[in-house]
Amino acid sequence: MLAGRINRMKGQALLIEAAAELQRRGRIEYVRFVIVGDTAPGLTYLSAQLKTKVALLCLDTLHILTLYR
C-alpha cells in the first residue's frame, strides 16, 4: 500500500509501472497493490491519469482509492 497525497514526486506512477512489469513476468499472482490518497486542490487530474494508466495496463491487482475531504 502506498498512502499519502497523490502527486508526481511521490512515485505513484512508478508503483504502477513496477506492478505492470511484475504482472508481465507472472510474479504477482497473490499480490494486491493499493494507492490511497487525495490530490491537492486543482490537481484532481493526477488521480485520473493514474487510473487511466492502470486501466490501459490491465492491472486488476492495483487499486486506487481517492479520498475526498
C-alpha positions in Angstrom: 0.0 0.0 0.0 1.2 3.5 -0.9 -0.6 6.1 1.2 -0.4 9.8 1.0 -1.1 12.8 -1.1 -1.1 11.9 -4.8 1.5 14.0 -6.7 4.2 13.4 -9.2 7.0 13.4 -6.7 5.8 10.5 -4.5 6.1 7.8 -7.1 2.6 6.5 -7.6 3.2 6.3 -11.3 6.4 4.3 -10.7 4.5 1.8 -8.5 2.0 1.3 -11.4 4.9 0.7 -13.8 6.5 -1.7 -11.4 3.3 -3.6 -10.9 2.8 -3.9 -14.7 6.3 -5.3 -15.0 5.7 -7.8 -12.3 2.4 -8.8 -13.9 4.2 -9.2 -17.2 6.7 -11.5 -15.6 3.9 -13.5 -13.9 5.2 -12.6 -10.4 2.1 -11.1 -8.7 -0.4 -13.9 -8.5 -1.1 -13.3 -4.8 -0.2 -9.6 -4.5 -2.5 -6.6 -4.4 -1.3 -3.0 -4.7 -3.3 -0.2 -3.3 -2.7 3.6 -3.7 -4.7 5.6 -1.1 -4.7 9.3 -1.1 -6.1 12.5 -2.5 -4.7 15.2 -4.7 -4.2 18.9 -3.8 -7.0 21.2 -4.8 -6.8 21.8 -8.6 -4.8 18.7 -9.3 -7.5 16.1 -9.5 -6.4 15.3 -13.0 -3.4 13.4 -11.4 -5.6 10.7 -9.9 -7.5 10.4 -13.2 -4.2 10.0 -15.1 -3.1 7.2 -12.6 -6.5 5.4 -13.0 -6.2 5.6 -16.8 -2.7 4.2 -16.7 -3.9 1.3 -14.5 -6.8 0.6 -17.0 -4.5 0.8 -20.0 -2.1 -1.7 -18.5 -4.9 -4.0 -17.4 -3.7 -4.1 -13.8 -6.5 -5.8 -12.0 -4.2 -6.2 -9.0 -3.8 -2.4 -8.5 -6.5 -0.3 -6.9 -6.5 3.5 -6.4 -8.7 4.8 -3.6 -9.1 8.5 -3.8 -10.3 10.1 -0.6 -12.3 13.3 -0.7 -12.3 15.8 2.2 
